[in-house]
Amino acid sequence: MRAVLLIDFGSTHTKVLAIDLDAERVVGRSQAVTTVESDITSGLNRALDTLFSSRALDESDVVEKYASSSAAGGLRLGTIGLVPALTLEAARRAALGAGAKVVWSSGYEIDEDKLAELQAAACDIVLLSGGTDGGDKTVITHNARMLAASPLDVPIVVAGNRSAAQQVGRILEAAGKSVVVTSNVLPELDTLNVEPTQDAVRDIFMKRITQAKGLARAQAYVGDIVMPTPKATLQAARLLADGAGDEAGIGPLLVVEVGGATINIHSVADGTPSDASTLVRGLPETRVKRTVEGDLGIRYNAPTLLDFIGVDRCVARLRALLPRAEPDADAVTARIDALSRNVGFAPQDDLDHAIDRVLAESAIAFAVGRHAGTLKHEHTLAGEVKVQKGKDLTRTAHVVGTGGIFKYGRCARQLLDAALFDAAQPWSLRPAAPQAWIDAEYLMYGIGLLAEAHPAAALRVIKRSLVPLASSKQRCSGGSGMDTA
């Protein structure tokens, strides 16, 4: 056996997945609580002890190891741009595609108050953009001087107007800052160029951020921490959609990743209008796109989700799912508030499962609604026209659910239905009639890691592992099982 270990240092658990390269199948998995606050190798060693004690494989079978991490808050990034809807938004998309969590952003010229906010945000990297190539140079230069004079001590990636980029780099380097100058994320108003910035962020993550987060101690065993965990999932989504070599992908898709702290949505689709007469406005969309919603996690943000849903509406939904239980508003509110204080909580009864379902359905609907584009009718002198902003995902062929709620929860198909087109919101360009799947073994992060060196094998593993979901027409109550085909 030639086994590959795929390790994820998560914010809560360190997960280890073992895949046999010859048989192209999962041969072991384990997890342990992440111990980033003390010695991260302690949690890793517990997970490895569990893995090898199963005797499904021996440590001598392991020929390669790859790792990702979202420990210690993941990769925290601050962005500075010019116009919020243009260069700042372009920088934000580049950061999200690199697997970062954007924890602070600002447009136009920053001042002392903005610098104090940036310092308080505890970013790992600052992404400085601004101006199309040959356009405005004053704002990015001003912001560089403000950063240079600040006590900020994190790497700065410069990805703005190429006419000013080298000068900006010199200003920052003269102040002793760690600087990487790369190509403009928005060289023209209708052109996004995010890949060079994403490469720069990943390089910094591998070389510096892993050490700053205490992960260097694990590198003696695992080698480089090759990417942030969200980047691994995005890489798996791209592989699954596009294929590798002679192994075909499945086509345009949307991946819904539900977590306790965030909801991540990944799409691999061109997103162009379904109707050629539709006008497109706003920044161009990348074919491979990730959005992260930090206010929609179904544990940390459970009370916030309840506010979004409304207590009365939430209780009515729960009563429809559990007509015999008749949950009341006070009991439901108390249980949901408790989730944010006990983020590792696992459902204990039908009401807990039903609450998770209502929270997850709502979080998915909100998150996919933010990720997908919109279509509106506008009246002009030439008559009525259709205007699209963002990606049209209505023709997306597949939707994949991943995360604990899909592995351990109930009613997976009904959960994924929340990601689909809703006639009550006809302007939201969400998938209309895709094939639904779940990543029942929670492999997506590992597939993204395995794709680094073995893309075709990784693709075959995930294609065999996805579970197709039957029609959601059959009723699924809070207490029934998962309706997989």
Buried (B, 14 or more C-beta within 10 A) or exposed (E): BEBBBBBBBBBBBBBBBBBBBEEBEBBBBBBBBBBBEEEBBBBBBBBBEBBBEEEBBEEEBBEBBBBBBBBBBBBBBBBBBBBEEBBBBBBBBBBBBBBBBBBBBBBBBBEEEBBEEBBEBEBBBBBBBBBBBEBBBEBBBBBBEBBBEBEBEBBBBBBBBBBBBEBBBBBBBEBEBBBBBBBBBBBEEEBBBBBBBBBBBBBBBBEBBBEEBBBEBBBEBBEBBBBBBBBBBBBBBBBBBBBBEEBEBBBBBBBBBBBBBBBBBBBBBEBBBEEEEBEBEBBEBBBBBBBBBEBBBBBBBBBBBBEBBEBEEBBEBBBEBBEEBEBEEEBBBEBBEEBBEEBEBEBEEBBBBBBBBBBBBBBBBBBBBBBBBBBEEEEEEEEEEBBBBBBBBBBBBBBBBBBBBBBBBBBBBBBBBBBBBEEEEEEBBBBEEBBBBBBBBBBBBBBBBBBBEBBBBBBBBBBEBBBEBEEBEEEBBBBBEBBBE
